[in-house]
Amino acid sequence: MSIPLDPENDWKNKIADQILKDLLDIHKIQGNTIKKMKADQNGVFYVEEEISIDDVLKQF
């Protein structure tokens, strides 16, 4: 049995989905990549891998 979504949060989810879609469109137009980050044992972050927007969209 599933719990129905709260209508008050439904509109927030729709806005969040639209923002994500818009950000992906912007990055696709600009040709930017997404940087997959990791932290070393000292807690310093570094770029492990750069992923193109097209590759990210293929996963959806």
PQR file of N, CA, C, O and H, with PARSE charges and radii, in Angstrom:
ATOM      1  N   MET A   1       0.846  -1.171   0.000 -0.4000 1.5000
ATOM      2  CA  MET A   1       0.000   0.000   0.000 -0.0000 2.0000
ATOM      3  C   MET A   1       0.893   1.237   0.000  0.5500 1.7000
ATOM      4  O   MET A   1       1.810   1.346   0.814 -0.5500 1.4000
ATOM      5  N   SER A   2       0.629   2.151  -0.898 -0.4000 1.5000
ATOM      6  CA  SER A   2       1.449   3.355  -0.977 -0.0000 2.0000
ATOM      7  C   SER A   2       0.759   4.513  -0.263  0.5500 1.7000
ATOM      8  O   SER A   2      -0.464   4.555  -0.134 -0.5500 1.4000
ATOM      9  H   SER A   2      -0.116   2.063  -1.559  0.4000 1.0000
ATOM     10  N   ILE A   3       1.562   5.423   0.182 -0.4000 1.5000
ATOM     11  CA  ILE A   3       1.055   6.609   0.865 -0.0000 2.0000
ATOM     12  C   ILE A   3       0.913   7.714  -0.178  0.5500 1.7000
ATOM     13  O   ILE A   3       1.869   8.007  -0.896 -0.5500 1.4000
ATOM     14  H   ILE A   3       2.556   5.388   0.077  0.4000 1.0000
ATOM     15  N   PRO A   4      -0.263   8.330  -0.275 -0.5600 1.5000
ATOM     16  CA  PRO A   4      -0.424   9.399  -1.265  0.2800 2.0000
ATOM     17  C   PRO A   4       0.481  10.584  -0.945  0.5500 1.7000
ATOM     18  O   PRO A   4       0.727  10.905   0.218 -0.5500 1.4000
ATOM     19  N   LEU A   5       0.970  11.225  -2.002 -0.4000 1.5000
ATOM     20  CA  LEU A   5       1.834  12.387  -1.814 -0.0000 2.0000
ATOM     21  C   LEU A   5       1.025  13.561  -1.288  0.5500 1.7000
ATOM     22  O   LEU A   5      -0.132  13.755  -1.659 -0.5500 1.4000
ATOM     23  H   LEU A   5       0.771  10.964  -2.947  0.4000 1.0000
ATOM     24  N   ASP A   6       1.639  14.320  -0.440 -0.4000 1.5000
ATOM     25  CA  ASP A   6       1.015  15.526   0.086 -0.0000 2.0000
ATOM     26  C   ASP A   6       0.916  16.542  -1.053  0.5500 1.7000
ATOM     27  O   ASP A   6       1.933  16.888  -1.654 -0.5500 1.4000
ATOM     28  H   ASP A   6       2.580  14.162  -0.139  0.4000 1.0000
ATOM     29  N   PRO A   7      -0.302  17.029  -1.362 -0.5600 1.5000
ATOM     30  CA  PRO A   7      -0.447  17.989  -2.467  0.2800 2.0000
ATOM     31  C   PRO A   7       0.418  19.235  -2.291  0.5500 1.7000
ATOM     32  O   PRO A   7       0.845  19.840  -3.274 -0.5500 1.4000
ATOM     33  N   GLU A   8       0.675  19.617  -1.046 -0.4000 1.5000
ATOM     34  CA  GLU A   8       1.507  20.793  -0.808 -0.0000 2.0000
ATOM     35  C   GLU A   8       2.935  20.556  -1.286  0.5500 1.7000
ATOM     36  O   GLU A   8       3.581  21.480  -1.780 -0.5500 1.4000
ATOM     37  H   GLU A   8       0.328  19.126  -0.247  0.4000 1.0000
ATOM     38  N   ASN A   9       3.434  19.337  -1.146 -0.4000 1.5000
ATOM     39  CA  ASN A   9       4.789  19.019  -1.586 -0.0000 2.0000
ATOM     40  C   ASN A   9       4.845  18.681  -3.067  0.5500 1.7000
ATOM     41  O   ASN A   9       5.912  18.759  -3.677 -0.5500 1.4000
ATOM     42  H   ASN A   9       2.909  18.586  -0.745  0.4000 1.0000
ATOM     43  N   ASP A  10       3.718  18.306  -3.654 -0.4000 1.5000
ATOM     44  CA  ASP A  10       3.691  17.939  -5.066 -0.0000 2.0000
ATOM     45  C   ASP A  10       4.146  19.103  -5.944  0.5500 1.7000
ATOM     46  O   ASP A  10       4.929  18.905  -6.873 -0.5500 1.4000
ATOM     47  H   ASP A  10       2.852  18.242  -3.158  0.4000 1.0000
ATOM     48  N   TRP A  11       3.671  20.297  -5.665 -0.4000 1.5000
ATOM     49  CA  TRP A  11       4.075  21.441  -6.484 -0.0000 2.0000
ATOM     50  C   TRP A  11       5.549  21.758  -6.292  0.5500 1.7000
ATOM     51  O   TRP A  11       6.213  22.226  -7.217 -0.5500 1.4000
ATOM     52  H   TRP A  11       3.035  20.458  -4.910  0.4000 1.0000
ATOM     53  N   LYS A  12       6.064  21.502  -5.086 -0.4000 1.5000
ATOM     54  CA  LYS A  12       7.493  21.723  -4.841 -0.0000 2.0000
ATOM     55  C   LYS A  12       8.329  20.740  -5.650  0.5500 1.7000
ATOM     56  O   LYS A  12       9.372  21.104  -6.193 -0.5500 1.4000
ATOM     57  H   LYS A  12       5.524  21.122  -4.334  0.4000 1.0000
ATOM     58  N   ASN A  13       7.867  19.490  -5.731 -0.4000 1.5000
ATOM     59  CA  ASN A  13       8.580  18.488  -6.522 -0.0000 2.0000
ATOM     60  C   ASN A  13       8.562  18.846  -8.002  0.5500 1.7000
ATOM     61  O   ASN A  13       9.554  18.645  -8.703 -0.5500 1.4000
ATOM     62  H   ASN A  13       7.019  19.195  -5.291  0.4000 1.0000
ATOM     63  N   LYS A  14       7.442  19.376  -8.479 -0.4000 1.5000
ATOM     64  CA  LYS A  14       7.353  19.780  -9.887 -0.0000 2.0000
ATOM     65  C   LYS A  14       8.315  20.923 -10.180  0.5500 1.7000
ATOM     66  O   LYS A  14       8.963  20.943 -11.227 -0.5500 1.4000
ATOM     67  H   LYS A  14       6.637  19.540  -7.909  0.4000 1.0000
ATOM     68  N   ILE A  15       8.406  21.871  -9.262 -0.4000 1.5000
ATOM     69  CA  ILE A  15       9.345  22.983  -9.444 -0.0000 2.0000
ATOM     70  C   ILE A  15      10.783  22.471  -9.433  0.5500 1.7000
ATOM     71  O   ILE A  15      11.592  22.891 -10.259 -0.5500 1.4000
ATOM     72  H   ILE A  15       7.880  21.855  -8.411  0.4000 1.0000
ATOM     73  N   ALA A  16      11.110  21.566  -8.506 -0.4000 1.5000
ATOM     74  CA  ALA A  16      12.464  21.008  -8.432 -0.0000 2.0000
ATOM     75  C   ALA A  16      12.810  20.257  -9.713  0.5500 1.7000
ATOM     76  O   ALA A  16      13.929  20.369 -10.213 -0.5500 1.4000
ATOM     77  H   ALA A  16      10.452  21.224  -7.835  0.4000 1.0000
ATOM     78  N   ASP A  17      11.857  19.492 -10.250 -0.4000 1.5000
ATOM     79  CA  ASP A  17      12.088  18.773 -11.504 -0.0000 2.0000
ATOM     80  C   ASP A  17      12.340  19.745 -12.650  0.5500 1.7000
ATOM     81  O   ASP A  17      13.214  19.505 -13.484 -0.5500 1.4000
ATOM     82  H   ASP A  17      10.947  19.401  -9.845  0.4000 1.0000
ATOM     83  N   GLN A  18      11.585  20.842 -12.700 -0.4000 1.5000
ATOM     84  CA  GLN A  18      11.761  21.826 -13.764 -0.0000 2.0000
ATOM     85  C   GLN A  18      13.106  22.529 -13.636  0.5500 1.7000
ATOM     86  O   GLN A  18      13.769  22.784 -14.641 -0.5500 1.4000
ATOM     87  H   GLN A  18      10.876  21.037 -12.023  0.4000 1.0000
ATOM     88  N   ILE A  19      13.512  22.844 -12.415 -0.4000 1.5000
ATOM     89  CA  ILE A  19      14.819  23.479 -12.206 -0.0000 2.0000
ATOM     90  C   ILE A  19      15.936  22.554 -12.676  0.5500 1.7000
ATOM     91  O   ILE A  19      16.867  22.999 -13.347 -0.5500 1.4000
ATOM     92  H   ILE A  19      12.973  22.637 -11.599  0.4000 1.0000
ATOM     93  N   LEU A  20      15.851  21.268 -12.329 -0.4000 1.5000
ATOM     94  CA  LEU A  20      16.859  20.305 -12.771 -0.0000 2.0000
ATOM     95  C   LEU A  20      16.898  20.229 -14.292  0.5500 1.7000
ATOM     96  O   LEU A  20      17.975  20.220 -14.888 -0.5500 1.4000
ATOM     97  H   LEU A  20      15.095  20.906 -11.783  0.4000 1.0000
ATOM     98  N   LYS A  21      15.725  20.176 -14.923 -0.4000 1.5000
ATOM     99  CA  LYS A  21      15.660  20.122 -16.386 -0.0000 2.0000
ATOM    100  C   LYS A  21      16.304  21.371 -16.997  0.5500 1.7000
ATOM    101  O   LYS A  21      17.075  21.274 -17.952 -0.5500 1.4000
ATOM    102  H   LYS A  21      14.850  20.183 -14.439  0.4000 1.0000
ATOM    103  N   ASP A  22      15.986  22.536 -16.441 -0.4000 1.5000
ATOM    104  CA  ASP A  22      16.556  23.780 -16.952 -0.0000 2.0000
ATOM    105  C   ASP A  22      18.073  23.809 -16.794  0.5500 1.7000
ATOM    106  O   ASP A  22      18.781  24.234 -17.707 -0.5500 1.4000
ATOM    107  H   ASP A  22      15.360  22.614 -15.665  0.4000 1.0000
ATOM    108  N   LEU A  23      18.578  23.364 -15.647 -0.4000 1.5000
ATOM    109  CA  LEU A  23      20.027  23.340 -15.433 -0.0000 2.0000
ATOM    110  C   LEU A  23      20.716  22.392 -16.405  0.5500 1.7000
ATOM    111  O   LEU A  23      21.786  22.706 -16.928 -0.5500 1.4000
ATOM    112  H   LEU A  23      18.003  23.020 -14.905  0.4000 1.0000
ATOM    113  N   LEU A  24      20.105  21.230 -16.649 -0.4000 1.5000
ATOM    114  CA  LEU A  24      20.684  20.293 -17.610 -0.0000 2.0000
ATOM    115  C   LEU A  24      20.694  20.895 -19.009  0.5500 1.7000
ATOM    116  O   LEU A  24      21.658  20.714 -19.753 -0.5500 1.4000
ATOM    117  H   LEU A  24      19.236  20.976 -16.224  0.4000 1.0000
ATOM    118  N   ASP A  25      19.624  21.615 -19.379 -0.4000 1.5000
ATOM    119  CA  ASP A  25      19.576  22.268 -20.689 -0.0000 2.0000
ATOM    120  C   ASP A  25      20.663  23.329 -20.812  0.5500 1.7000
ATOM    121  O   ASP A  25      21.318  23.431 -21.849 -0.5500 1.4000
ATOM    122  H   ASP A  25      18.841  21.762 -18.775  0.4000 1.0000
ATOM    123  N   ILE A  26      20.857  24.114 -19.764 -0.4000 1.5000
ATOM    124  CA  ILE A  26      21.892  25.155 -19.781 -0.0000 2.0000
ATOM    125  C   ILE A  26      23.272  24.528 -19.961  0.5500 1.7000
ATOM    126  O   ILE A  26      24.062  24.984 -20.788 -0.5500 1.4000
ATOM    127  H   ILE A  26      20.326  24.032 -18.921  0.4000 1.0000
ATOM    128  N   HIS A  27      23.558  23.492 -19.193 -0.4000 1.5000
ATOM    129  CA  HIS A  27      24.866  22.840 -19.296 -0.0000 2.0000
ATOM    130  C   HIS A  27      25.054  22.205 -20.671  0.5500 1.7000
ATOM    131  O   HIS A  27      26.154  22.224 -21.223 -0.5500 1.4000
ATOM    132  H   HIS A  27      22.917  23.122 -18.521  0.4000 1.0000
ATOM    133  N   LYS A  28      23.988  21.647 -21.218 -0.4000 1.5000
ATOM    134  CA  LYS A  28      24.091  21.014 -22.536 -0.0000 2.0000
ATOM    135  C   LYS A  28      24.421  22.060 -23.600  0.5500 1.7000
ATOM    136  O   LYS A  28      25.259  21.823 -24.470 -0.5500 1.4000
ATOM    137  H   LYS A  28      23.094  21.631 -20.770  0.4000 1.0000
ATOM    138  N   ILE A  29      23.761  23.211 -23.528 -0.4000 1.5000
ATOM    139  CA  ILE A  29      24.015  24.285 -24.488 -0.0000 2.0000
ATOM    140  C   ILE A  29      25.442  24.805 -24.349  0.5500 1.7000
ATOM    141  O   ILE A  29      26.109  25.075 -25.348 -0.5500 1.4000
ATOM    142  H   ILE A  29      23.080  23.403 -22.822  0.4000 1.0000
ATOM    143  N   GLN A  30      25.902  24.944 -23.120 -0.4000 1.5000
ATOM    144  CA  GLN A  30      27.238  25.483 -22.875 -0.0000 2.0000
ATOM    145  C   GLN A  30      28.337  24.455 -23.092  0.5500 1.7000
ATOM    146  O   GLN A  30      29.511  24.814 -23.184 -0.5500 1.4000
ATOM    147  H   GLN A  30      25.359  24.725 -22.309  0.4000 1.0000
ATOM    148  N   GLY A  31      27.972  23.182 -23.176 -0.4000 1.5000
ATOM    149  CA  GLY A  31      28.969  22.137 -23.368 -0.0000 2.0000
ATOM    150  C   GLY A  31      29.765  21.836 -22.115  0.5500 1.7000
ATOM    151  O   GLY A  31      30.866  21.292 -22.196 -0.5500 1.4000
ATOM    152  H   GLY A  31      27.019  22.890 -23.102  0.4000 1.0000
ATOM    153  N   ASN A  32      29.223  22.181 -20.961 -0.4000 1.5000
ATOM    154  CA  ASN A  32      29.922  21.927 -19.696 -0.0000 2.0000
ATOM    155  C   ASN A  32      29.900  20.443 -19.352  0.5500 1.7000
ATOM    156  O   ASN A  32      29.091  19.678 -19.878 -0.5500 1.4000
ATOM    157  H   ASN A  32      28.328  22.623 -20.895  0.4000 1.0000
ATOM    158  N   THR A  33      30.790  20.062 -18.474 -0.4000 1.5000
ATOM    159  CA  THR A  33      30.810  18.694 -17.968 -0.0000 2.0000
ATOM    160  C   THR A  33      30.480  18.709 -16.482  0.5500 1.7000
ATOM    161  O   THR A  33      30.630  19.724 -15.802 -0.5500 1.4000
ATOM    162  H   THR A  33      31.447  20.684 -18.047  0.4000 1.0000
ATOM    163  N   ILE A  34      30.035  17.577 -16.005 -0.4000 1.5000
ATOM    164  CA  ILE A  34      29.787  17.413 -14.578 -0.0000 2.0000
ATOM    165  C   ILE A  34      31.026  16.765 -13.985  0.5500 1.7000
ATOM    166  O   ILE A  34      31.551  15.791 -14.523 -0.5500 1.4000
ATOM    167  H   ILE A  34      29.913  16.752 -16.558  0.4000 1.0000
ATOM    168  N   LYS A  35      31.478  17.310 -12.890 -0.4000 1.5000
ATOM    169  CA  LYS A  35      32.686  16.784 -12.256 -0.0000 2.0000
ATOM    170  C   LYS A  35      32.300  15.878 -11.095  0.5500 1.7000
ATOM    171  O   LYS A  35      31.625  16.299 -10.156 -0.5500 1.4000
ATOM    172  H   LYS A  35      31.051  18.102 -12.453  0.4000 1.0000
ATOM    173  N   LYS A  36      32.742  14.621 -11.177 -0.4000 1.5000
ATOM    174  CA  LYS A  36      32.513  13.667 -10.092 -0.0000 2.0000
ATOM    175  C   LYS A  36      33.652  13.856  -9.099  0.5500 1.7000
ATOM    176  O   LYS A  36      34.823  13.661  -9.425 -0.5500 1.4000
ATOM    177  H   LYS A  36      33.291  14.279 -11.939  0.4000 1.0000
ATOM    178  N   MET A  37      33.283  14.241  -7.879 -0.4000 1.5000
ATOM    179  CA  MET A  37      34.280  14.574  -6.866 -0.0000 2.0000
ATOM    180  C   MET A  37      34.455  13.427  -5.873  0.5500 1.7000
ATOM    181  O   MET A  37      33.533  12.648  -5.630 -0.5500 1.4000
ATOM    182  H   MET A  37      32.332  14.400  -7.614  0.4000 1.0000
ATOM    183  N   LYS A  38      35.636  13.346  -5.317 -0.4000 1.5000
ATOM    184  CA  LYS A  38      35.947  12.395  -4.238 -0.0000 2.0000
ATOM    185  C   LYS A  38      36.806  13.124  -3.220  0.5500 1.7000
ATOM    186  O   LYS A  38      37.412  14.151  -3.524 -0.5500 1.4000
ATOM    187  H   LYS A  38      36.385  13.979  -5.514  0.4000 1.0000
ATOM    188  N   ALA A  39      36.851  12.590  -2.021 -0.4000 1.5000
ATOM    189  CA  ALA A  39      37.705  13.157  -0.975 -0.0000 2.0000
ATOM    190  C   ALA A  39      38.786  12.143  -0.627  0.5500 1.7000
ATOM    191  O   ALA A  39      38.521  10.944  -0.541 -0.5500 1.4000
ATOM    192  H   ALA A  39      36.358  11.756  -1.774  0.4000 1.0000
ATOM    193  N   ASP A  40      40.006  12.633  -0.429 -0.4000 1.5000
ATOM    194  CA  ASP A  40      41.083  11.728  -0.018 -0.0000 2.0000
ATOM    195  C   ASP A  40      41.029  11.520   1.496  0.5500 1.7000
ATOM    196  O   ASP A  40      40.115  12.009   2.161 -0.5500 1.4000
ATOM    197  H   ASP A  40      40.221  13.607  -0.499  0.4000 1.0000
ATOM    198  N   GLN A  41      41.998  10.804   2.032 -0.4000 1.5000
ATOM    199  CA  GLN A  41      41.985  10.474   3.459 -0.0000 2.0000
ATOM    200  C   GLN A  41      42.112  11.707   4.352  0.5500 1.7000
ATOM    201  O   GLN A  41      41.786  11.649   5.538 -0.5500 1.4000
ATOM    202  H   GLN A  41      42.741  10.407   1.492  0.4000 1.0000
ATOM    203  N   ASN A  42      42.583  12.818   3.791 -0.4000 1.5000
ATOM    204  CA  ASN A  42      42.712  14.064   4.561 -0.0000 2.0000
ATOM    205  C   ASN A  42      41.480  14.957   4.435  0.5500 1.7000
ATOM    206  O   ASN A  42      41.435  16.045   5.008 -0.5500 1.4000
ATOM    207  H   ASN A  42      42.847  12.865   2.828  0.4000 1.0000
ATOM    208  N   GLY A  43      40.482  14.494   3.681 -0.4000 1.5000
ATOM    209  CA  GLY A  43      39.269  15.281   3.496 -0.0000 2.0000
ATOM    210  C   GLY A  43      39.376  16.337   2.415  0.5500 1.7000
ATOM    211  O   GLY A  43      38.529  17.225   2.327 -0.5500 1.4000
ATOM    212  H   GLY A  43      40.519  13.610   3.215  0.4000 1.0000
ATOM    213  N   VAL A  44      40.416  16.248   1.588 -0.4000 1.5000
ATOM    214  CA  VAL A  44      40.590  17.190   0.489 -0.0000 2.0000
ATOM    215  C   VAL A  44      39.880  16.633  -0.741  0.5500 1.7000
ATOM    216  O   VAL A  44      40.113  15.494  -1.144 -0.5500 1.4000
ATOM    217  H   VAL A  44      41.105  15.526   1.660  0.4000 1.0000
ATOM    218  N   PHE A  45      39.008  17.456  -1.333 -0.4000 1.5000
ATOM    219  CA  PHE A  45      38.261  17.010  -2.504 -0.0000 2.0000
ATOM    220  C   PHE A  45      39.080  17.181  -3.774  0.5500 1.7000
ATOM    221  O   PHE A  45      39.867  18.118  -3.903 -0.5500 1.4000
ATOM    222  H   PHE A  45      38.819  18.381  -1.005  0.4000 1.0000
ATOM    223  N   TYR A  46      38.883  16.263  -4.706 -0.4000 1.5000
ATOM    224  CA  TYR A  46      39.528  16.343  -6.010 -0.0000 2.0000
ATOM    225  C   TYR A  46      38.565  15.797  -7.062  0.5500 1.7000
ATOM    226  O   TYR A  46      37.631  15.062  -6.743 -0.5500 1.4000
ATOM    227  H   TYR A  46      38.243  15.501  -4.601  0.4000 1.0000
ATOM    228  N   VAL A  47      38.807  16.168  -8.319 -0.4000 1.5000
ATOM    229  CA  VAL A  47      37.967  15.701  -9.420 -0.0000 2.0000
ATOM    230  C   VAL A  47      38.427  14.309  -9.807  0.5500 1.7000
ATOM    231  O   VAL A  47      39.561  14.113 -10.246 -0.5500 1.4000
ATOM    232  H   VAL A  47      39.566  16.765  -8.578  0.4000 1.0000
ATOM    233  N   GLU A  48      37.535  13.345  -9.639 -0.4000 1.5000
ATOM    234  CA  GLU A  48      37.858  11.971 -10.007 -0.0000 2.0000
ATOM    235  C   GLU A  48      37.589  11.730 -11.489  0.5500 1.7000
ATOM    236  O   GLU A  48      38.335  11.021 -12.164 -0.5500 1.4000
ATOM    237  H   GLU A  48      36.615  13.503  -9.282  0.4000 1.0000
ATOM    238  N   GLU A  49      36.505  12.336 -11.982 -0.4000 1.5000
ATOM    239  CA  GLU A  49      36.100  12.073 -13.359 -0.0000 2.0000
ATOM    240  C   GLU A  49      35.229  13.223 -13.843  0.5500 1.7000
ATOM    241  O   GLU A  49      34.457  13.791 -13.070 -0.5500 1.4000
ATOM    242  H   GLU A  49      35.899  12.912 -11.434  0.4000 1.0000
ATOM    243  N   GLU A  50      35.352  13.567 -15.122 -0.4000 1.5000
ATOM    244  CA  GLU A  50      34.454  14.545 -15.730 -0.0000 2.0000
ATOM    245  C   GLU A  50      33.521  13.789 -16.661  0.5500 1.7000
ATOM    246  O   GLU A  50      33.959  12.993 -17.492 -0.5500 1.4000
ATOM    247  H   GLU A  50      35.980  13.105 -15.750  0.4000 1.0000
ATOM    248  N   ILE A  51      32.228  14.050 -16.509 -0.4000 1.5000
ATOM    249  CA  ILE A  51      31.212  13.334 -17.275 -0.0000 2.0000
ATOM    250  C   ILE A  51      30.458  14.347 -18.126  0.5500 1.7000
ATOM    251  O   ILE A  51      30.047  15.395 -17.625 -0.5500 1.4000
ATOM    252  H   ILE A  51      31.873  14.696 -15.834  0.4000 1.0000
ATOM    253  N   SER A  52      30.274  14.045 -19.404 -0.4000 1.5000
ATOM    254  CA  SER A  52      29.538  14.959 -20.270 -0.0000 2.0000
ATOM    255  C   SER A  52      28.049  14.896 -19.941  0.5500 1.7000
ATOM    256  O   SER A  52      27.549  13.888 -19.442 -0.5500 1.4000
ATOM    257  H   SER A  52      30.608  13.194 -19.810  0.4000 1.0000
ATOM    258  N   ILE A  53      27.358  15.984 -20.226 -0.4000 1.5000
ATOM    259  CA  ILE A  53      25.914  16.049 -19.976 -0.0000 2.0000
ATOM    260  C   ILE A  53      25.192  14.981 -20.785  0.5500 1.7000
ATOM    261  O   ILE A  53      24.235  14.379 -20.298 -0.5500 1.4000
ATOM    262  H   ILE A  53      27.764  16.804 -20.631  0.4000 1.0000
ATOM    263  N   ASP A  54      25.639  14.737 -22.014 -0.4000 1.5000
ATOM    264  CA  ASP A  54      24.997  13.714 -22.848 -0.0000 2.0000
ATOM    265  C   ASP A  54      25.062  12.347 -22.188  0.5500 1.7000
ATOM    266  O   ASP A  54      24.091  11.592 -22.238 -0.5500 1.4000
ATOM    267  H   ASP A  54      26.417  15.225 -22.410  0.4000 1.0000
ATOM    268  N   ASP A  55      26.194  12.016 -21.570 -0.4000 1.5000
ATOM    269  CA  ASP A  55      26.317  10.730 -20.874 -0.0000 2.0000
ATOM    270  C   ASP A  55      25.376  10.652 -19.677  0.5500 1.7000
ATOM    271  O   ASP A  55      24.807   9.598 -19.392 -0.5500 1.4000
ATOM    272  H   ASP A  55      26.983  12.629 -21.530  0.4000 1.0000
ATOM    273  N   VAL A  56      25.217  11.778 -18.977 -0.4000 1.5000
ATOM    274  CA  VAL A  56      24.297  11.806 -17.832 -0.0000 2.0000
ATOM    275  C   VAL A  56      22.867  11.599 -18.307  0.5500 1.7000
ATOM    276  O   VAL A  56      22.111  10.835 -17.708 -0.5500 1.4000
ATOM    277  H   VAL A  56      25.679  12.634 -19.209  0.4000 1.0000
ATOM    278  N   LEU A  57      22.501  12.282 -19.387 -0.4000 1.5000
ATOM    279  CA  LEU A  57      21.128  12.172 -19.891 -0.0000 2.0000
ATOM    280  C   LEU A  57      20.818  10.771 -20.403  0.5500 1.7000
ATOM    281  O   LEU A  57      19.667  10.337 -20.339 -0.5500 1.4000
ATOM    282  H   LEU A  57      23.116  12.903 -19.874  0.4000 1.0000
ATOM    283  N   LYS A  58      21.813  10.058 -20.906 -0.4000 1.5000
ATOM    284  CA  LYS A  58      21.600   8.684 -21.382 -0.0000 2.0000
ATOM    285  C   LYS A  58      21.208   7.753 -20.241  0.5500 1.7000
ATOM    286  O   LYS A  58      20.544   6.741 -20.464 -0.5500 1.4000
ATOM    287  H   LYS A  58      22.748  10.411 -20.958  0.4000 1.0000
ATOM    288  N   GLN A  59      21.617   8.094 -19.015 -0.4000 1.5000
ATOM    289  CA  GLN A  59      21.299   7.258 -17.859 -0.0000 2.0000
ATOM    290  C   GLN A  59      19.838   7.388 -17.452  0.5500 1.7000
ATOM    291  O   GLN A  59      19.313   6.517 -16.758 -0.5500 1.4000
ATOM    292  H   GLN A  59      22.157   8.916 -18.834  0.4000 1.0000
ATOM    293  N   PHE A  60      19.174   8.461 -17.872 -0.4000 1.5000
ATOM    294  CA  PHE A  60      17.769   8.667 -17.517 -0.0000 2.0000
ATOM    295  C   PHE A  60      16.938   8.127 -18.611  0.5500 1.7000
ATOM    296  O   PHE A  60      15.710   8.186 -18.540 -0.5500 1.4000
ATOM    297  H   PHE A  60      19.601   9.168 -18.435  0.4000 1.0000
TER
END
